[in-house]
Amino acid sequence: MAGDLLQFKLSKNGTAETLFVAGELDISSAPAFEHAVGQALDGQGQEFRVDISGLTFMDSTGAQALVRVHKHVERLGRQLVVASPTPRVRMVLEILGLDQVIDVQA
């Protein structure tokens, strides 16, 4: 079911990696999101980008998944960058204060 809610595409350009995420990030799809990030991380490079321009919805469980991913990426000595949130998703990040913890770029 989560496969229907979220779609992933990994793009690599040298050591730069971007995981494109589209769909709904919520309680039913958060585990699939965390798994996709874990699979995408190869342990090399500095910045790991998650492009969420395709997210149409994110609830607090999805936001918690982002926090767990952030911590996981940092444990590997890398930096998580959340790129291109939609206005609705950016609002969730701002309300929860996650834009102060995670590098969120327009």
C-alpha positions as CSV (number, residue, x, y, z in Angstrom):
1,M,0.0,0.0,0.0
2,A,2.8,2.4,0.9
3,G,4.2,1.8,-2.6
4,D,1.0,3.4,-4.0
5,L,1.3,6.5,-1.7
6,L,5.0,7.3,-2.3
7,Q,7.2,7.0,-5.3
8,F,11.0,7.3,-5.2
9,K,13.7,8.1,-7.8
10,L,17.4,8.2,-7.0
11,S,19.6,10.5,-9.0
12,K,23.4,10.3,-8.7
13,N,25.8,12.8,-10.2
14,G,29.3,11.9,-9.0
15,T,29.2,12.0,-5.2
16,A,26.0,14.1,-5.2
17,E,22.9,12.1,-4.5
18,T,19.3,13.2,-4.6
19,L,16.3,11.1,-3.7
20,F,13.1,12.5,-5.3
21,V,10.0,11.7,-3.3
22,A,6.5,12.1,-4.6
23,G,3.1,11.3,-3.1
24,E,1.9,11.4,0.6
25,L,4.3,11.0,3.5
26,D,2.2,9.8,6.5
27,I,1.8,7.0,9.0
28,S,1.3,4.4,6.3
29,S,4.2,5.5,4.0
30,A,6.8,6.7,6.5
31,P,8.5,3.2,6.9
32,A,8.8,3.0,3.1
33,F,10.4,6.4,3.0
34,E,12.9,5.6,5.7
35,H,13.7,2.3,3.9
36,A,14.2,4.1,0.6
37,V,16.6,6.6,2.2
38,G,18.5,3.7,3.8
39,Q,18.8,2.0,0.5
40,A,19.9,5.1,-1.3
41,L,22.7,6.1,1.1
42,D,26.0,4.6,0.0
43,G,28.1,6.2,2.8
44,Q,30.0,8.4,0.4
45,G,29.8,12.1,-0.2
46,Q,28.8,15.0,2.1
47,E,25.4,16.2,1.2
48,F,22.4,13.9,0.7
49,R,19.4,15.7,-0.8
50,V,15.8,14.6,-0.5
51,D,13.7,16.5,-3.1
52,I,10.2,16.7,-1.8
53,S,8.7,18.9,-4.5
54,G,6.4,16.0,-5.4
55,L,5.0,15.6,-1.9
56,T,1.3,16.5,-1.9
57,F,0.8,15.8,1.8
58,M,2.9,15.3,5.0
59,D,1.5,14.7,8.5
60,S,3.4,14.7,11.8
61,T,4.3,11.0,11.4
62,G,6.0,11.9,8.1
63,A,7.8,14.8,9.8
64,Q,9.0,12.4,12.4
65,A,10.3,10.1,9.7
66,L,12.2,13.1,8.3
67,V,13.8,13.7,11.7
68,R,14.8,10.0,12.0
69,V,16.3,10.2,8.5
70,H,18.1,13.4,9.4
71,K,19.7,11.7,12.4
72,H,20.6,8.6,10.4
73,V,22.3,10.7,7.7
74,E,24.2,12.7,10.3
75,R,25.4,9.5,12.0
76,L,27.0,8.6,8.7
77,G,28.9,12.0,8.8
78,R,26.8,13.5,6.0
79,Q,24.3,16.4,5.8
80,L,20.7,16.0,4.9
81,V,19.2,18.7,2.7
82,V,15.4,18.8,2.2
83,A,14.9,20.5,-1.1
84,S,11.9,22.1,-2.8
85,P,9.0,21.6,-0.4
86,T,5.6,22.6,-1.6
87,P,4.0,25.5,0.3
88,R,1.8,23.1,2.2
89,V,4.7,20.8,3.3
90,R,6.9,23.8,4.1
91,M,4.1,25.0,6.4
92,V,4.2,21.7,8.3
93,L,8.0,21.9,8.6
94,E,7.8,25.5,9.9
95,I,4.9,24.8,12.4
96,L,6.9,21.9,13.9
97,G,10.1,24.0,13.9
98,L,11.9,21.4,11.7
99,D,13.1,24.1,9.3
100,Q,15.3,25.2,12.3
101,V,16.8,21.7,12.7
102,I,17.0,20.4,9.2
103,D,18.5,22.3,6.2
104,V,15.4,23.1,4.1
105,Q,16.1,24.8,0.8
106,A,13.6,26.3,-1.6
